[in-house]
Amino acid sequence: MIALCLVLQCVVVAILLRILISLENKRIIKPTIFGATSVLISVLLIMVAGNLLQITLWAGLFFSYGEFAGFETAFYHSVVNFSTLGYGDIVISNERRLLGAMEAVNGVLMFGLTTGLLYTVLSAIMRRAWDNRMDPKSL
């Protein structure tokens, strides 16, 4: 499941990078407050959508194993695991509890990937503004 989630998130990142590079080559992305904010929000929302898809896959795994009576409960449990909140109000059986820990590992890695991508995009926007010798106040 971790490998599947990694492939999924890498595909999301690859498509996103291809789009961002294309927009950058066309000089559509502007190094302004509005331009940088809109790009960062868009990247974040797309990455969160990828994370939610992964959470749904984990919930489906838990549900298919019969760990929860309803998918809603499996999804809630998966969100808590993936985000490493670990409330403990809903737990899976002892024989499959390692899956919960593996989902938490997956979540940490994916949130790290999301953070790294946001930092990279912001750095690129800032570097372009610097290269253009724009006034920092214009950001």
LUMZA-457184 format. One record per residue: residue number from 0; residue in three letters; y, x, z of N, C-alpha, C, O in turn. Coordinates in pm, whole numbers. Atoms other than C-alpha are relative to their C-alpha. Example, Ala and Ser with C-alpha at 12.3 -4.5 7.8 and 13.67 -1.06 7.14 Angstrom:
! LUMZA-457184
PT  pos  code     n_v     n_u     n_w    ca_v    ca_u    ca_w     c_v     c_u     c_w     o_v     o_u     o_w
PT    0   ALA    -119      89       0    -450    1230     780     120      90       0     118     194      66
PT    1   SER    -119     -82      -6    -106    1367     714     109     -77      73     220     -26      90
! end
This chain:
! LUMZA-457184
PT  pos  code     n_v     n_u     n_w    ca_v    ca_u    ca_w     c_v     c_u     c_w     o_v     o_u     o_w
PT    0   MET    -119      82       0       0       0       0     126      87       0     225      56     -67
PT    1   ILE    -116     -91      -2     238     287      77      24      57    -140     138      66    -185
PT    2   ALA     -14     -55     136     170     437    -266      57    -105     -94     144     -74    -176
PT    3   LEU     -51     108      84     230     101    -434     149     -23      27     227     -39     -67
PT    4   CYS    -141      20     -36     558      57    -244      86     116     -49     199      95     -94
PT    5   LEU     -76    -115      48     668     409    -332      21      -7    -151     130      20    -201
PT    6   VAL     -13      15     146     597     350    -701     104    -108     -31     189     -89    -118
PT    7   LEU     -94     109      23     786      21    -685     144      46      23     231      21     -60
PT    8   GLN    -136     -43     -31    1091     176    -519      47     110     -97     165     115    -132
PT    9   CYS     -37    -104      97    1084     476    -755      38     -61    -134     129     -13    -201
PT   10   VAL     -34      69     124    1087     240   -1053     139     -63      13     220     -54     -79
PT   11   VAL    -132      59     -25    1385      55    -901     107     109      -8     210      90     -73
PT   12   VAL     -96    -111      -1    1565     387    -843      19      55    -141     132      81    -182
PT   13   ALA      -9     -55     136    1485     515   -1194      82     -92     -91     167     -44    -166
PT   14   ILE     -77      95      82    1618     199   -1360     147       1      43     237       2     -41
PT   15   LEU    -136      -1     -52    1923     201   -1136      75     126     -43     190     119     -85
PT   16   LEU     -64    -125      43    1997     567   -1212      30       0    -149     136      46    -192
PT   17   ARG     -24       7     144    1959     507   -1584     123     -85     -30     206     -49    -114
PT   18   ILE    -116      88      19    2210     221   -1563     128      70      46     229      67     -24
PT   19   LEU    -119     -69     -52    2452     424   -1349      44     114     -90     164     132    -113
PT   20   ILE     -34    -110      91    2436     724   -1582      62     -54    -127     158       3    -179
PT   21   SER     -56      62     119    2499     499   -1880     143     -48      25     232     -27     -58
PT   22   LEU    -134      47     -34    2797     338   -1707      97     118      19     213     112     -21
PT   23   GLU     -83    -118     -22    2927     680   -1605      36      67    -133     151     107    -154
PT   24   ASN     -28     -61     131    2894     819   -1958     104     -79     -79     181     -22    -156
PT   25   LYS     -98      85      68    3098     525   -2085     131      -8      79     225     -76      37
PT   26   ARG    -118      -3     -88    3352     589   -1804      37    -140      49     155    -172      66
PT   27   ILE     -23     135     -51    3310     231   -1680      21       3     152      97     -76     207
PT   28   ILE     -14     -12    -145    3276     340   -1317     130      74      29     149     189     -13
PT   29   LYS    -131     -58     -31    3625     407   -1186      -1      53     143     -50     -15     234
PT   30   PRO      -6     -56    -136    3683     636    -885     119     -56      79     208      17     120
PT   31   THR    -102      68     -80    3902     382    -707     -69     -69     116    -192     -73     123
PT   32   ILE      62      72    -113    3849     186    -388     -86    -113     -52    -201    -127     -10
PT   33   PHE      76     112      53    3740    -120    -582    -120      48     -80    -230      -6     -64
PT   34   GLY     110     -50      81    3529      79    -828    -112      58      83    -229      26      62
PT   35   ALA     102     -61     -86    3350     284    -563     -69    -104      86    -191    -100     102
PT   36   THR      58     104     -85    3300     -16    -338     -95     -89     -78    -205    -119     -30
PT   37   SER      86      89      79    3159    -235    -613    -129      71     -42    -236       9     -42
PT   38   VAL     121     -74      36    2917      36    -725     -92      17     121    -212      -6     110
PT   39   LEU      82     -19    -120    2798     110    -371     -62    -131      47    -179    -132      87
PT   40   ILE      56     130     -38    2755    -260    -290    -112     -40     -95    -217     -87     -51
PT   41   SER     103      34      98    2561    -314    -612    -128      81      22    -238      27      20
PT   42   VAL     116     -87     -24    2334     -16    -546     -72     -43     128    -195     -52     130
PT   43   LEU      61      41    -126    2277    -126    -187     -78    -130     -15    -190    -141      34
PT   44   LEU      68     128      17    2190    -484    -284    -128      13     -82    -229     -51     -52
PT   45   ILE     120     -21      81    1945    -368    -550    -108      71      80    -225      36      72
PT   46   MET      98     -72     -83    1779    -125    -310     -57     -91     109    -177     -84     139
PT   47   VAL      48      94    -101    1757    -394     -40     -97     -99     -63    -197    -137      -2
PT   48   ALA      93      89      70    1596    -625    -295    -136      69     -19    -240       6      -4
PT   49   GLY     125     -75      11    1338    -353    -359     -73       8     133    -196      -3     139
PT   50   ASN      60      -4    -133    1281    -321      16     -60    -136      37    -169    -142      94
PT   51   LEU      52     134     -30    1240    -699      50    -127     -30     -78    -217     -97     -29
PT   52   LEU     123      16      79     983    -695    -228    -116      73      67    -228      22      72
PT   53   GLN     104     -76     -70     790    -427     -41     -43     -72     129    -162     -77     160
PT   54   ILE      31      76    -121     811    -628     281     -89    -119     -35    -184    -150      37
PT   55   THR      81     114      45     671    -925      90    -142      45     -33    -237     -27      -3
PT   56   LEU     134     -52      31     381    -712     -36     -79      26     128    -197      -9     137
PT   57   TRP      67     -25    -129     300    -599     319     -38    -132      66    -148    -145     120
PT   58   ALA      30     131     -59     323    -959     441    -120     -64     -70    -206    -124      -5
PT   59   GLY     115      51      75      84   -1060     164    -130      66      42    -234       1      49
PT   60   LEU     119     -72     -46    -159    -793     279     -46     -54     135    -164     -83     154
PT   61   PHE      34      52    -132    -146    -912     640     -55    -142     -10    -152    -177      57
PT   62   PHE      44     139      17    -181   -1274     530    -138      -6     -63    -223     -86     -22
PT   63   SER     132       1      68    -474   -1196     299    -113      44      93    -228       3      74
PT   64   TYR     100     -41     -99    -654   -1029     590     -20    -107     107    -105     -91     194
PT   65   GLY      14     107     -97    -613   -1352     788      63      30     135      27     -30     236
PT   66   GLU     -65     -37    -125    -390   -1191    1050      95    -109      51     121    -118     171
PT   67   PHE     -96     104     -38    -146   -1484    1048     -36    -130     -71     -87    -130    -182
PT   68   ALA      33     131      55    -186   -1857     991      92     -38    -117      49    -106    -211
PT   69   GLY     -94      33     106     125   -1883     773      66     125     -56      79     227      11
PT   70   PHE     -66    -114      64     299   -1655     527     134      31      65     176     147      71
PT   71   GLU    -130     -22     -65     631   -1706     707     -14      94     118      68     183     138
PT   72   THR      23     -85    -117     489   -1549    1021     -34     142     -44      13     239      15
PT   73   ALA      36    -132      53     338   -1264     820     125      71     -51     141     192     -31
PT   74   PHE    -123     -60      53     675   -1206     650      90      46     115     144     157     111
PT   75   TYR     -81     -38    -115     863   -1206     982     -56     126      66      18     220      96
PT   76   HIS      65    -116     -60     612    -962    1130      23     125     -86      46     234     -35
PT   77   SER     -18    -111      92     645    -745     821     143      53       4     164     175      -2
PT   78   VAL    -140     -43     -10    1026    -737     843      20      83     127      86     187     125
PT   79   VAL     -14     -71    -127    1003    -630    1208     -67     137      -8     -14     235      44
PT   80   ASN      70    -129      15     750    -357    1122      75      94     -95     101     209     -61
PT   81   PHE     -63     -82     105     921    -232     805     132      59      50     164     174      20
PT   82   SER    -130     -46     -51    1257    -206     981     -14      82     128      86     132     181
PT   83   THR      37     -73    -123    1088     -38    1281      65     -60     125      83      11     224
PT   84   LEU     -53      64    -120    1242    -290    1522    -108     -11     107     -84      19     224
PT   85   GLY     114       5     -91     902    -349    1679      20     -92     119      -6     -53     233
PT   86   TYR     -21      95    -110     988    -658    1883    -126     -19      84    -118     -24     207
PT   87   GLY     125      20     -73     623    -708    1975     -26    -145      34    -123    -175     104
PT   88   ASP      23     141     -29     658   -1086    1990    -116     -57     -82    -180    -153     -40
PT   89   ILE     115      38      83     400   -1121    1711     -73     129     -35     -13     221     -91
PT   90   VAL      76    -122      25     124    -864    1683    -125     -32     -81    -174    -145     -81
PT   91   ILE     124      17      75    -175    -812    1460    -117      46      86     -98     103     194
PT   92   SER     120     -33     -77    -532    -760    1575     -12     150      22      44     231     -53
PT   93   ASN      20    -141     -33    -638    -433    1732     -65      76    -115     -34     194    -138
PT   94   GLU      70     -71     108    -862    -350    1437      89      32    -120      56     118    -202
PT   95   ARG     -92     -27     112    -568    -360    1195     137      46      47     231      49     -33
PT   96   ARG    -131     -37     -52    -286    -242    1418      55     127     -64     177     146     -67
PT   97   LEU     -47    -120      68    -269      90    1235      78     -36    -127     167      39    -169
PT   98   LEU     -76      44     118    -148    -104     929     147     -23      36     235       8     -44
PT   99   GLY    -138      22     -43     162    -203    1126      76     131      11     192     140     -29
PT  100   ALA     -64    -131     -11     236     160    1203      23      61    -137     126     124    -161
PT  101   MET     -16     -54     135     181     255     840     115     -70     -73     188      -8    -151
PT  102   GLU    -113      70      60     425     -15     733     132      54      54     230      67     -20
PT  103   ALA    -121     -58     -58     683     129     974      31     135     -64     147     165     -92
PT  104   VAL     -19    -129      69     631     474     819      57     -25    -139     151      42    -182
PT  105   ASN     -47      37     133     677     314     477     148     -41       5     227       0     -79
PT  106   GLY    -138      47     -13     998     144     594      98     113      24     205     116     -36
PT  107   VAL     -88    -115     -28    1148     464     733      23      80    -128     136     120    -157
PT  108   LEU     -13     -75     125    1077     643     406      88     -73    -101     171     -10    -167
PT  109   MET     -77      76      98    1224     364     194     146     -14      40     235     -10     -46
PT  110   PHE    -140       4     -44    1537     329     408      64     138     -19     183     147     -50
PT  111   GLY     -50    -135      26    1575     706     381      33      20    -147     135      80    -182
PT  112   LEU     -25      -8     144    1546     683       3     126     -78     -37     206     -33    -118
PT  113   THR    -119      81      25    1807     406       0     126      74      45     224      79     -28
PT  114   THR    -115     -75     -52    2044     611     217      31     121     -87     147     148    -117
PT  115   GLY     -19    -116      85    1991     920       4      63     -36    -134     151      35    -183
PT  116   LEU     -57      43     127    2067     730    -315     146     -41      17     230      -6     -66
PT  117   LEU    -140      39     -25    2383     576    -168      89     123      17     200     127     -37
PT  118   TYR     -76    -124     -19    2500     921     -59      21      72    -133     130     121    -161
PT  119   THR     -10     -67     130    2428    1065    -403     100     -70     -91     180      -5    -158
PT  120   VAL     -94      76      84    2618     787    -580     142      21      50     233      45     -29
PT  121   LEU    -134     -22     -56    2914     820    -343      49     141     -28     166     161     -62
PT  122   SER     -38    -140      29    2914    1199    -387      41      17    -145     137      88    -174
PT  123   ALA     -33     -11     143    2916    1162    -765     137     -62     -28     216      -6    -104
PT  124   ILE    -130      64      19    3209     922    -751     111      88      56     215     105      -7
PT  125   MET    -101     -86     -62    3398    1151    -515      20     128     -80     133     175     -94
PT  126   ARG     -10    -122      81    3320    1458    -729      82     -27    -127     164      55    -168
PT  127   ARG     -77      34     120    3454    1281   -1037     147     -17      33     234      26     -42
PT  128   ALA    -140      16     -40    3769    1183    -851      63     137      25     177     161     -13
PT  129   TRP     -51    -134     -28    3809    1542    -735      21      78    -129     124     144    -147
PT  130   ASP     -12     -70     128    3745    1681   -1082     120     -50     -80     185      27    -151
PT  131   ASN    -115      57      70    4008    1447   -1219     130      26      74     238     -13      28
PT  132   ARG    -116     -32     -83    4243    1572    -944      79    -125      37     202    -125      40
PT  133   MET     -67     122     -42    4313    1220    -837      52      15     143       0      95     222
PT  134   ASP     -52       4    -135    4517    1156    -528    -106     -65      90    -150    -176      59
PT  135   PRO     102      58     -88    4266    1098    -241      37    -138      52     -51    -218      86
PT  136   LYS     -43     132     -48    4474     799    -134     -36    -109    -100     -41    -227     -63
PT  137   SER      35     102     100    4378     625    -459    -142     -49      18    -178    -154     -35
PT  138   LEU     134      48     -31    4019     603    -335      11    -105     107     -90    -161     149
! end
